[in-house]
Amino acid sequence: MVTILFASPRDKGNTASLLKPFIETLKSEGEDIVFFNLYAMEIEGCRACRACQDQFQIFGCPIEDDMHRVFDSIIKSDLILLASPVYSWYVTAPLKAALDRLVYGMNKYYGKKRGPCLWENKAMALLVSCGYPPQRGADLLEEGMRRYAKHSGLRYLGMLAEQDKGYNEKFMDQEKEKRVGKFARELLRKLYPCDTSFIG
């Protein structure tokens, strides 16, 4: 199962255009998908209250919002895909808020007694759009998420970043669709290395 955290304010923008062939590829391979549009959800920022650190078996966050649904899905998933445009060299605000909440609610490292990592060994990957060439537009984001994954016991499987060259140029084309499909199949191969059915 794959949980997708979609973090673009535009339902038909560049990131959504990348996500469409990604989801189509996963579905064609029989993968179950849970999709969250973070901009359509109620997700508050972390309050640093550390109440979640007293409960080792559950998310434990006292904020009653939609993050509990996200937590429940991630716990059941093999892969978490972060799909976001890059704003100021990082993810958008709703995804940043979600990541802050998850790093505490999932990792019981910060209380009086060190507890478990609830999502240890789950996989994480990124699908992003950016205005600069990816090596300058998404490199800092990728490094940050590599560190986030290592700290959280997650397996970081990679990032596909595609550039938007401006309002006067069409963003999506067949080459991008091919790269997205290839990326999706590569992630499945990494997730399920004993399954030889993923081709392309």
N, CA, C and O of each residue as an XYZ file, in Angstrom:
800
protein
N       0.837     -1.188      0.000
C       0.000      0.000      0.000
C       0.876      1.244      0.000
O       1.938      1.276      0.622
N       0.411      2.270     -0.711
C       1.145      3.526     -0.823
C       0.266      4.659     -0.318
O      -0.878      4.805     -0.750
N       0.796      5.455      0.589
C       0.130      6.676      1.029
C       0.767      7.852      0.313
O       1.981      8.042      0.377
N      -0.053      8.643     -0.372
C       0.424      9.815     -1.102
C      -0.015     11.072     -0.378
O      -1.207     11.282     -0.149
N       0.940     11.904     -0.019
C       0.661     13.203      0.577
C       0.864     14.255     -0.507
O       1.992     14.629     -0.828
N      -0.244     14.722     -1.060
C      -0.225     15.699     -2.148
C      -0.310     17.097     -1.541
O      -1.247     17.409     -0.806
N       0.679     17.932     -1.854
C       0.825     19.194     -1.132
C       0.931     20.392     -2.058
O       1.722     21.304     -1.820
N       0.137     20.385     -3.109
C       0.074     21.542     -3.991
C      -1.254     22.267     -3.790
O      -2.286     21.618     -3.624
N      -1.246     23.605     -3.801
C      -2.509     24.337     -3.702
C      -3.320     24.291     -4.992
O      -4.471     24.727     -5.024
N      -2.717     23.762     -6.056
C      -3.399     23.708     -7.357
C      -3.690     22.263     -7.738
O      -2.777     21.465     -7.954
N      -4.972     21.943     -7.816
C      -5.380     20.568     -8.132
C      -5.002     20.150     -9.549
O      -4.896     18.959     -9.842
N      -4.798     21.132    -10.428
C      -4.446     20.824    -11.812
C      -3.122     21.473    -12.202
O      -2.902     21.794    -13.370
N      -2.255     21.661    -11.235
C      -0.954     22.272    -11.478
C       0.100     21.266    -11.892
O      -0.216     20.136    -12.264
N       1.355     21.683    -11.825
C       2.465     20.852    -12.293
C       2.621     19.568    -11.487
O       2.797     18.489    -12.053
N       2.556     19.689    -10.178
C       2.733     18.495     -9.341
C       1.598     17.501     -9.578
O       1.827     16.292     -9.625
N       0.389     18.005     -9.725
C      -0.748     17.125    -10.032
C      -0.559     16.440    -11.376
O      -0.935     15.280    -11.542
N       0.028     17.159    -12.344
C       0.287     16.575    -13.666
C       1.293     15.436    -13.575
O       1.169     14.436    -14.282
N       2.288     15.585    -12.707
C       3.261     14.505    -12.499
C       2.624     13.329    -11.769
O       2.926     12.169    -12.051
N       1.759     13.639    -10.848
C       1.174     12.590    -10.009
C       0.230     11.683    -10.792
O       0.103     10.501    -10.472
N      -0.429     12.223    -11.809
C      -1.402     11.429    -12.566
C      -0.780     10.177    -13.176
O      -1.290      9.086    -12.921
N       0.300     10.266    -13.976
C       0.884      9.031    -14.514
C       1.532      8.162    -13.438
O       1.633      6.946    -13.599
N       1.968      8.778    -12.350
C       2.523      7.998    -11.237
C       1.448      7.086    -10.664
O       1.671      5.888    -10.491
N       0.289      7.649    -10.372
C      -0.815      6.857     -9.813
C      -1.297      5.816    -10.816
O      -1.584      4.678    -10.446
N      -1.385      6.205    -12.085
C      -1.818      5.261    -13.115
C      -0.872      4.063    -13.190
O      -1.320      2.927    -13.342
N       0.428      4.312    -13.086
C       1.399      3.216    -13.123
C       1.232      2.297    -11.930
O       1.227      1.075    -12.081
N       1.094      2.880    -10.730
C       0.913      2.045     -9.544
C      -0.348      1.203     -9.630
O      -0.343      0.021     -9.286
N      -1.433      1.823    -10.094
C      -2.694      1.076    -10.207
C      -2.583     -0.042    -11.234
O      -3.151     -1.118    -11.048
N      -1.850      0.212    -12.320
C      -1.687     -0.826    -13.343
C      -0.905     -2.020    -12.809
O      -1.013     -3.127    -13.336
N      -0.116     -1.788    -11.759
C       0.644     -2.870    -11.133
C      -0.090     -3.466     -9.936
O       0.457     -4.309     -9.225
N      -1.339     -3.025     -9.712
C      -2.157     -3.599     -8.654
C      -1.911     -3.039     -7.271
O      -2.314     -3.642     -6.277
N      -1.255     -1.891     -7.195
C      -0.919     -1.313     -5.895
C      -2.113     -0.565     -5.305
O      -2.809      0.165     -6.011
N      -2.342     -0.749     -4.027
C      -3.378      0.004     -3.316
C      -2.839      1.376     -2.954
O      -1.694      1.506     -2.520
N      -3.676      2.412     -3.134
C      -3.245      3.788     -2.932
C      -4.226      4.508     -2.021
O      -5.442      4.394     -2.175
N      -3.675      5.249     -1.070
C      -4.473      6.173     -0.265
C      -3.928      7.566     -0.538
O      -2.737      7.826     -0.372
N      -4.829      8.465     -0.965
C      -4.437      9.799     -1.420
C      -4.978     10.851     -0.466
O      -6.167     10.863     -0.149
N      -4.091     11.739     -0.010
C      -4.491     12.851      0.837
C      -4.117     14.158      0.156
O      -2.953     14.378     -0.180
N      -5.097     15.017     -0.047
C      -4.858     16.371     -0.548
C      -4.714     17.275      0.672
O      -5.713     17.678      1.267
N      -3.489     17.592      1.041
C      -3.250     18.283      2.307
C      -3.853     19.681      2.356
O      -4.235     20.157      3.426
N      -3.941     20.339      1.205
C      -4.529     21.675      1.198
C      -6.032     21.646      1.469
O      -6.620     22.673      1.809
N      -6.646     20.495      1.323
C      -8.079     20.357      1.578
C      -8.357     19.811      2.974
O      -9.503     19.516      3.315
N      -7.303     19.677      3.781
C      -7.442     19.078      5.100
C      -7.122     20.087      6.192
O      -6.517     21.131      5.952
N      -7.545     19.742      7.381
C      -7.212     20.550      8.556
C      -5.972     19.943      9.215
O      -6.041     18.883      9.837
N      -4.853     20.625      9.070
C      -3.598     20.143      9.642
C      -2.904     21.317     10.330
O      -2.403     22.227      9.669
N      -2.879     21.290     11.625
C      -2.200     22.332     12.386
C      -0.713     22.028     12.511
O      -0.280     20.889     12.336
N       0.048     23.047     12.810
C       1.467     22.865     13.065
C       1.708     22.236     14.432
O       0.858     22.313     15.319
N       2.859     21.618     14.593
C       3.236     21.021     15.870
C       3.365     22.110     16.938
O       3.899     23.188     16.677
N       2.872     21.818     18.133
C       2.933     22.766     19.250
C       4.095     22.478     20.199
O       4.287     23.195     21.181
N       4.856     21.450     19.916
C       6.007     21.066     20.754
C       5.598     20.798     22.202
O       6.357     21.079     23.129
N       4.395     20.255     22.391
C       3.930     19.955     23.750
C       4.513     18.648     24.272
O       4.577     18.427     25.481
N       4.935     17.790     23.358
C       5.541     16.485     23.656
C       4.583     15.505     24.336
O       5.025     14.506     24.903
N       3.292     15.779     24.286
C       2.327     14.833     24.852
C       2.377     13.490     24.123
O       2.122     12.446     24.725
N       2.705     13.514     22.826
C       2.784     12.282     22.042
C       3.887     11.355     22.546
O       3.856     10.155     22.274
N       4.857     11.895     23.273
C       5.992     11.091     23.720
C       5.654     10.185     24.896
O       6.445      9.314     25.260
N       4.495     10.386     25.483
C       4.086      9.547     26.613
C       3.307      8.315     26.185
O       2.958      7.479     27.018
N       3.026      8.195     24.867
C       2.219      7.078     24.371
C       3.000      6.369     23.268
O       3.117      6.876     22.152
N       3.524      5.205     23.588
C       4.464      4.513     22.711
C       3.801      3.711     21.589
O       4.474      3.369     20.617
N       2.520      3.404     21.688
C       1.885      2.526     20.714
C       1.019      3.266     19.698
O       0.618      2.681     18.692
N       0.726      4.531     19.943
C      -0.173      5.282     19.072
C       0.448      6.627     18.708
O       1.466      7.026     19.273
N      -0.173      7.313     17.767
C       0.283      8.639     17.345
C       0.365      9.576     18.544
O       1.387     10.226     18.761
N      -0.696      9.642     19.307
C      -0.646     10.311     20.599
C      -0.728     11.822     20.581
O      -0.595     12.452     21.630
N      -0.942     12.421     19.425
C      -0.998     13.878     19.359
C      -2.347     14.365     19.887
O      -3.385     13.858     19.461
N      -2.357     15.336     20.805
C      -3.626     15.814     21.358
C      -4.396     16.749     20.432
O      -5.546     17.077     20.721
N      -3.790     17.189     19.321
C      -4.490     18.051     18.385
C      -5.478     17.210     17.587
O      -5.080     16.280     16.886
N      -6.744     17.530     17.690
C      -7.776     16.747     17.015
C      -8.023     17.313     15.616
O      -8.909     18.143     15.413
N      -7.233     16.853     14.672
C      -7.416     17.284     13.286
C      -7.164     16.099     12.365
O      -7.165     14.952     12.813
N      -6.950     16.368     11.083
C      -6.874     15.289     10.093
C      -5.562     14.513     10.098
O      -5.439     13.523      9.377
N      -4.593     14.929     10.882
C      -3.333     14.188     10.923
C      -3.506     12.774     11.448
O      -2.698     11.899     11.137
N      -4.535     12.538     12.231
C      -4.756     11.184     12.747
C      -5.116     10.223     11.616
O      -4.741      9.051     11.663
N      -5.834     10.698     10.608
C      -6.132      9.878      9.430
C      -4.856      9.567      8.657
O      -4.669      8.448      8.179
N      -3.990     10.553      8.538
C      -2.713     10.350      7.846
C      -1.882      9.307      8.579
O      -1.329      8.399      7.959
N      -1.796      9.437      9.883
C      -1.051      8.470     10.691
C      -1.578      7.054     10.480
O      -0.800      6.128     10.251
N      -2.904      6.885     10.556
C      -3.500      5.553     10.415
C      -3.154      4.932      9.059
O      -2.922      3.726      8.968
N      -3.118      5.751      8.012
C      -2.796      5.241      6.687
C      -1.322      4.867      6.575
O      -0.983      3.814      6.034
N      -0.454      5.725      7.083
C       0.984      5.467      6.984
C       1.368      4.183      7.709
O       2.198      3.415      7.223
N       0.770      3.953      8.857
C       1.077      2.747      9.630
C       0.792      1.486      8.818
O       1.456      0.466      9.002
N      -0.198      1.552      7.916
C      -0.566      0.396      7.101
C       0.201      0.333      5.776
O       0.081     -0.648      5.042
N       0.970      1.346      5.471
C       1.580      1.472      4.144
C       3.002      0.932      4.086
O       3.692      0.821      5.100
N       3.417      0.599      2.864
C       4.801      0.233      2.609
C       5.624      1.450      2.184
O       6.819      1.541      2.465
N       4.952      2.390      1.495
C       5.635      3.559      0.943
C       4.839      4.818      1.237
O       3.614      4.835      1.118
N       5.555      5.883      1.625
C       4.979      7.214      1.742
C       5.572      8.058      0.622
O       6.788      8.241      0.558
N       4.719      8.573     -0.260
C       5.176      9.440     -1.339
C       4.800     10.879     -1.002
O       3.635     11.192     -0.756
N       5.800     11.740     -0.996
C       5.588     13.170     -0.788
C       5.563     13.834     -2.150
O       6.563     13.813     -2.868
N       4.438     14.424     -2.514
C       4.279     15.064     -3.820
C       4.026     16.549     -3.588
O       2.971     16.938     -3.085
N       5.011     17.378     -3.961
C       4.920     18.796     -3.621
C       5.663     19.646     -4.632
O       6.682     19.212     -5.168
N       5.173     20.853     -4.906
C       6.035     21.818     -5.570
C       7.091     22.307     -4.581
O       6.894     22.235     -3.368
N       8.192     22.794     -5.095
C       9.239     23.346     -4.240
C       9.012     24.850     -4.126
O       9.068     25.578     -5.117
N       8.757     25.298     -2.909
C       8.602     26.722     -2.612
C       9.763     27.141     -1.711
O       9.926     26.600     -0.617
N      10.558     28.091     -2.160
C      11.695     28.576     -1.359
C      12.579     27.422     -0.893
O      12.982     27.364      0.268
N      12.876     26.503     -1.818
C      13.788     25.384     -1.615
C      13.272     24.347     -0.619
O      14.051     23.563     -0.078
N      11.948     24.342     -0.375
C      11.421     23.305      0.509
C       9.988     22.991      0.119
O       9.453     23.572     -0.825
N       9.373     22.080      0.840
C       7.991     21.693      0.562
C       7.046     22.815      0.983
O       7.451     23.756      1.665
N       5.792     22.708      0.573
C       4.800     23.716      0.921
C       4.392     23.603      2.397
O       4.694     22.617      3.069
N       3.703     24.634      2.877
C       3.393     24.745      4.304
C       2.599     23.564      4.876
O       2.948     23.087      5.956
N       1.539     23.066      4.202
C       0.802     21.939      4.797
C       1.661     20.685      4.951
O       1.539     19.960      5.939
N       2.522     20.436      3.981
C       3.381     19.254      4.087
C       4.436     19.443      5.163
O       4.761     18.498      5.881
N       4.969     20.639      5.284
C       5.927     20.895      6.368
C       5.272     20.668      7.714
O       5.877     20.072      8.605
N       4.024     21.142      7.877
C       3.309     20.918      9.129
C       3.098     19.429      9.387
O       3.268     18.957     10.511
N       2.727     18.690      8.337
C       2.522     17.247      8.483
C       3.815     16.540      8.855
O       3.814     15.662      9.717
N       4.913     16.914      8.216
C       6.199     16.287      8.515
C       6.635     16.562      9.952
O       7.180     15.682     10.617
N       6.397     17.777     10.426
C       6.740     18.101     11.813
C       5.930     17.260     12.783
O       6.460     16.747     13.769
N       4.648     17.123     12.498
C       3.792     16.319     13.380
C       4.208     14.848     13.360
O       4.211     14.185     14.396
N       4.557     14.347     12.181
C       4.921     12.935     12.053
C       6.247     12.621     12.730
O       6.393     11.564     13.345
N       7.210     13.522     12.626
C       8.529     13.213     13.177
C       8.463     13.052     14.698
O       9.267     12.330     15.288
N       7.503     13.726     15.325
C       7.331     13.545     16.769
C       6.356     12.420     17.095
O       6.643     11.582     17.949
N       5.207     12.393     16.425
C       4.221     11.364     16.735
C       4.672      9.954     16.396
O       4.271      8.991     17.050
N       5.517      9.835     15.359
C       6.022      8.514     14.961
C       7.284      8.117     15.733
O       7.499      6.940     16.022
N       8.100      9.095     16.057
C       9.386      8.814     16.709
C       9.302      9.179     18.186
O       9.261     10.358     18.538
N       9.278      8.188     19.029
C       9.130      8.434     20.468
C      10.520      8.586     21.106
O      10.889      7.851     22.022
N      11.269      9.559     20.591
C      12.657      9.749     21.017
C      12.818     10.880     22.041
O      13.893     11.038     22.620
N      11.768     11.658     22.267
C      11.965     12.977     22.861
C      11.383     13.130     24.258
O      11.382     14.235     24.801
N      10.891     12.055     24.848
C      10.298     12.128     26.181
C      11.303     11.816     27.273
O      12.508     11.750     27.031
N      10.795     11.626     28.465
C      11.662     11.304     29.602
C      12.295      9.931     29.427
O      13.394      9.671     29.916
N      11.573      9.044     28.708
C      12.094      7.715     28.414
C      12.053      7.508     26.911
O      11.021      7.734     26.279
N      13.169      7.080     26.337
C      13.213      6.880     24.886
C      12.330      5.712     24.492
O      12.426      4.621     25.055
N      11.470      5.958     23.516
C      10.552      4.934     23.064
C      10.853      4.476     21.646
O      11.925      4.768     21.115
N       9.922      3.762     21.028
C      10.153      3.165     19.712
C       9.949      4.146     18.558
O       9.440      5.253     18.732
N      10.359      3.702     17.396
C      10.062      4.385     16.135
C       8.923      3.596     15.489
O       9.109      2.442     15.103
N       7.756      4.207     15.371
C       6.570      3.473     14.936
C       6.545      3.185     13.439
O       5.828      2.288     12.997
N       7.319      3.932     12.654
C       7.305      3.708     11.192
C       8.656      3.231     10.673
O       8.974      3.415      9.498
N       9.429      2.636     11.524
C      10.757      2.156     11.150
C      10.683      1.184      9.967
O       9.831      0.296      9.927
N      11.583      1.370      9.019
C      11.744      0.527      7.819
C      10.680      0.753      6.754
O      10.716      0.097      5.713
N       9.733      1.660      6.980
C       8.852      2.029      5.879
C       9.641      2.879      4.890
O      10.655      3.481      5.243
N       9.169      2.918      3.662
C       9.900      3.616      2.607
C       9.302      4.987      2.351
O       8.108      5.216      2.545
N      10.175      5.903      1.905
C       9.749      7.258      1.562
C      10.371      7.663      0.244
O      11.519      7.321     -0.038
N       9.607      8.400     -0.577
C      10.121      8.920     -1.841
C       9.467     10.271     -2.110
O       8.462     10.624     -1.494
N      10.061     11.025     -3.047
C       9.578     12.359     -3.364
C       9.294     12.490     -4.851
O      10.041     11.981     -5.687
N       8.201     13.181     -5.168
C       7.862     13.554     -6.537
C       7.577     15.052     -6.512
O       6.576     15.488     -5.943
N       8.458     15.839     -7.132
C       8.356     17.291     -6.963
C       8.509     18.029     -8.288
O       9.093     17.524     -9.247
N       7.964     19.238     -8.305
C       8.169     20.162     -9.419
C       8.865     21.399     -8.867
O       8.650     21.789     -7.720
N       9.705     22.010     -9.706
C      10.447     23.175     -9.235
C      10.731     24.112    -10.398
O      10.705     23.698    -11.557
N      11.000     25.362    -10.091
C      11.240     26.364    -11.117
C      12.668     26.400    -11.621
O      12.919     26.791    -12.762
N      13.597     25.999    -10.787
C      14.998     25.933    -11.196
C      15.326     24.531    -11.698
O      14.544     23.609    -11.465
N      16.446     24.339    -12.374
C      16.884     22.975    -12.677
C      16.968     22.164    -11.382
O      17.396     22.698    -10.359
N      16.574     20.900    -11.402
C      16.494     20.116    -10.156
C      17.767     20.109     -9.328
O      17.704     20.061     -8.100
N      18.925     20.156     -9.984
C      20.170     20.114     -9.216
C      20.377     21.366     -8.378
O      21.191     21.374     -7.455
N      19.628     22.442     -8.707
C      19.691     23.660     -7.900
C      18.353     23.992     -7.243
O      18.299     24.754     -6.278
N      17.282     23.418     -7.767
C      15.960     23.740     -7.252
C      15.428     22.770     -6.225
O      14.578     23.135     -5.412
N      15.916     21.529     -6.242
C      15.385     20.513     -5.328
C      16.468     19.803     -4.531
O      16.171     18.884     -3.768
N      17.720     20.216     -4.696
C      18.817     19.521     -4.022
C      18.771     19.680     -2.508
O      19.027     18.721     -1.779
N      18.450     20.875     -2.027
C      18.392     21.094     -0.577
C      17.221     20.343      0.041
O      17.334     19.804      1.142
N      16.107     20.308     -0.661
C      14.960     19.528     -0.189
C      15.335     18.057     -0.067
O      15.040     17.418      0.943
N      15.978     17.527     -1.085
C      16.330     16.107     -1.036
C      17.287     15.814      0.115
O      17.130     14.811      0.811
N      18.259     16.668      0.317
C      19.192     16.442      1.424
C      18.458     16.490      2.759
O      18.710     15.669      3.640
N      17.547     17.457      2.907
C      16.768     17.525      4.142
C      15.937     16.281      4.375
O      15.833     15.802      5.504
N      15.337     15.747      3.301
C      14.507     14.562      3.463
C      15.343     13.301      3.672
O      14.896     12.364      4.333
N      16.536     13.274      3.121
C      17.442     12.158      3.427
C      17.732     12.113      4.930
O      17.694     11.052      5.552
N      18.019     13.277      5.493
C      18.311     13.332      6.927
C      17.076     13.003      7.755
O      17.160     12.307      8.767
N      15.932     13.508      7.315
C      14.661     13.218      7.991
C      14.425     11.708      8.003
O      14.069     11.136      9.033
N      14.624     11.075      6.860
C      14.399      9.630      6.762
C      15.371      8.855      7.654
O      14.968      7.929      8.358
N      16.641      9.233      7.622
C      17.633      8.534      8.448
C      17.293      8.662      9.924
O      17.378      7.687     10.671
N      16.908      9.857     10.346
C      16.552     10.099     11.737
C      15.340      9.276     12.149
O      15.231      8.857     13.301
N      14.435      9.047     11.212
C      13.170      8.370     11.508
C      13.193      6.875     11.219
O      12.169      6.206     11.350
N      14.340      6.348     10.832
C      14.421      4.921     10.535
C      13.725      4.525      9.257
O      13.403      3.353      9.058
N      13.486      5.508      8.371
C      12.825      5.238      7.093
C      13.845      4.885      6.022
O      15.016      5.251      6.120
N      13.396      4.182      5.015
C      14.239      3.898      3.847
C      13.938      4.937      2.774
O      12.839      4.967      2.220
N      14.902      5.772      2.490
C      14.711      6.790      1.462
C      14.987      6.157      0.101
O      16.098      5.689     -0.148
N      13.981      6.138     -0.789
C      14.103      5.434     -2.067
C      14.403      6.345     -3.247
O      14.689      5.856     -4.340
N      14.344      7.674     -3.049
C      14.715      8.546     -4.154
C      13.715      9.641     -4.438
O      12.641      9.712     -3.841
N      14.106     10.498     -5.376
C      13.290     11.646     -5.760
C      13.294     11.794     -7.272
O      14.317     11.606     -7.932
N      12.129     12.135     -7.804
C      12.043     12.604     -9.186
C      11.598     14.055     -9.131
O      10.528     14.365     -8.607
N      12.419     14.940     -9.672
C      12.107     16.369     -9.716
C      12.082     16.812    -11.171
O      12.986     16.492    -11.943
N      11.049     17.544    -11.535
C      10.909     18.045    -12.896
C      10.765     19.563    -12.874
O      10.080     20.125    -12.019
N      11.424     20.214    -13.833
C      11.465     21.671    -13.871
C      10.327     22.265    -14.695
O       9.982     21.761    -15.764
N       9.758     23.337    -14.176
C       8.831     24.176    -14.928
C       9.649     25.348    -15.476
O      10.188     26.140    -14.703
N       9.742     25.458    -16.771
C      10.606     26.467    -17.382
C       9.918     27.809    -17.601
O      10.511     28.719    -18.180
N       8.684     27.941    -17.147
C       8.031     29.239    -17.236
C       6.606     29.150    -17.731
O       6.179     28.135    -18.281
N       5.879     30.233    -17.525
C       4.460     30.261    -17.870
C       4.206     30.141    -19.367
O       3.111     29.760    -19.781
N       5.194     30.460    -20.169
C       4.995     30.432    -21.621
C       5.327     29.080    -22.249
O       5.216     28.909    -23.463
N       5.731     28.127    -21.420
C       6.080     26.796    -21.928
C       5.197     25.738    -21.277
O       4.899     25.809    -20.085
N       4.790     24.776    -22.061
C       3.989     23.672    -21.541
C       4.832     22.827    -20.593
O       5.972     22.479    -20.900
N       4.259     22.505    -19.446
C       5.027     21.752    -18.447
C       5.080     20.264    -18.764
O       6.162     19.679    -18.821
N       3.929     19.654    -18.969
C       3.883     18.198    -19.098
C       4.056     17.784    -20.546
O       3.485     18.398    -21.447
N       4.844     16.742    -20.771
C       5.036     16.192    -22.104
C       5.258     14.689    -21.990
O       5.271     14.139    -20.889
N       5.430     14.034    -23.119
C       5.573     12.575    -23.121
C       6.842     12.112    -22.411
O       6.849     11.062    -21.769
N       7.908     12.889    -22.525
C       9.154     12.499    -21.866
C       9.001     12.520    -20.354
O       9.491     11.626    -19.664
N       8.326     13.535    -19.841
C       8.085     13.570    -18.397
C       7.201     12.403    -17.974
O       7.449     11.779    -16.943
N       6.185     12.109    -18.752
C       5.310     10.975    -18.427
C       6.103      9.674    -18.376
O       5.890      8.843    -17.493
N       7.018      9.501    -19.327
C       7.848      8.287    -19.336
C       8.731      8.220    -18.096
O       8.872      7.166    -17.475
N       9.325      9.365    -17.744
C      10.202      9.379    -16.567
C       9.419      9.093    -15.288
O       9.907      8.397    -14.398
N       8.209      9.631    -15.200
C       7.381      9.371    -14.028
C       7.010      7.890    -13.943
O       7.095      7.292    -12.870
N       6.604      7.299    -15.058
C       6.267      5.885    -15.060
C       7.451      5.011    -14.679
O       7.313      4.053    -13.919
N       8.613      5.353    -15.216
C       9.832      4.609    -14.881
C      10.155      4.737    -13.401
O      10.524      3.758    -12.753
N      10.016      5.951    -12.867
C      10.278      6.191    -11.452
C       9.337      5.360    -10.586
O       9.769      4.755     -9.604
N       8.057      5.326    -10.943
C       7.083      4.544    -10.176
C       7.441      3.062    -10.164
O       7.369      2.408     -9.123
N       7.827      2.534    -11.328
C       8.192      1.115    -11.390
C       9.488      0.838    -10.630
O       9.631     -0.221    -10.018
N      10.423      1.773    -10.662
C      11.663      1.606     -9.889
C      11.366      1.552     -8.393
O      11.966      0.764     -7.661
N      10.444      2.388     -7.949
C      10.075      2.358     -6.535
C       9.453      1.019     -6.158
O       9.738      0.476     -5.090
N       8.608      0.492     -7.031
C       7.996     -0.810     -6.749
C       9.046     -1.906     -6.697
O       8.968     -2.801     -5.856
N      10.021     -1.846     -7.582
C      11.101     -2.848     -7.553
C      11.888     -2.776     -6.248
O      12.283     -3.803     -5.695
N      12.112     -1.562     -5.763
C      12.830     -1.403     -4.495
C      11.981     -1.852     -3.311
O      12.499     -2.392     -2.333
N      10.680     -1.624     -3.408
C       9.778     -2.035     -2.337
C       9.658     -3.542     -2.248
O       9.671     -4.124     -1.163
N       9.539     -4.165     -3.414
C       9.292     -5.599     -3.482
C      10.367     -6.264     -4.344
O      10.076     -6.699     -5.458
N      11.599     -6.349     -3.848
C      12.714     -6.838     -4.681
C      12.580     -8.277     -5.139
O      13.248     -8.674     -6.094
N      11.747     -9.064     -4.497
C      11.580    -10.468     -4.890
C      10.536    -10.630     -5.989
O      10.384    -11.718     -6.546
N       9.819     -9.560     -6.302
C       8.789     -9.613     -7.334
C       9.402     -9.150     -8.656
O       9.829     -8.000     -8.759
N       9.456     -9.994     -9.641
C      10.109     -9.684    -10.926
C       9.118     -9.195    -11.972
O       9.474     -9.077    -13.145
N       7.881     -8.908    -11.574
C       6.864     -8.541    -12.553
C       6.918     -7.078    -12.975
O       6.280     -6.705    -13.958
N       7.666     -6.239    -12.255
C       7.720     -4.817    -12.578
C       8.723     -4.591    -13.704
O       9.923     -4.802    -13.524
N       8.235     -4.165    -14.854
C       9.080     -4.027    -16.016
C       9.070     -2.587    -16.512
O       8.291     -1.770    -16.021
N       9.919     -2.270    -17.470
C       9.905     -0.933    -18.074
C      11.043     -0.079    -17.602
O      11.166      1.072    -18.021
